[in-house]
């Protein structure tokens, strides 16, 4: 019995000491925040909470490499303006999100078979689980070039696109993830590719480029003169450029 009383007394004393210590620390922290920030702990906590919430609503930044790559892209493909290419990337990601929501990958303009296969896989995954992805009120914030690469047979430009949307997934009437109450910020990459002198043997479809005068094949991306007859060559770049893939980065 005496042991129980002693234990209870010790426990009460420790608990009281902890409460006093917490109160002292809270008072000291309150004095510090009041002296340096002009507000108490509760006001400081609310300010931090609001700041974090606002941070989550800020658009993501895209690479600032466009000035580096734009001159080279325009030099290699003068028939298609950089603005057209940028517009293809912007409209492409919007069409891609709409295709995922509607379940119709074939409606994405300038899509490659690779992109359609990618979309088909995503759509089938949602269908198999009885779910539907929603991307409402899509708003593009900014677009920037991530990289540009070219070879004698092909070229590719990767754009990063920062956007916001009401992004959520439903099963019937129930929202499983995301929210339709406030915008979600995302960062996507979209790859545009230009290919020529390639056949269907590898499972991809491309438009071959040939000299309009003698019919000889044009051996490399960006070639402007036929090596056989010297005639000028103007490839139909708007038909050869395709949206080849996309990726959710954030």
Order of alpha helices (4+ residues) and beta strands (2+ residues): alpha-alpha-alpha-alpha-alpha-beta-beta-beta-beta-alpha-beta
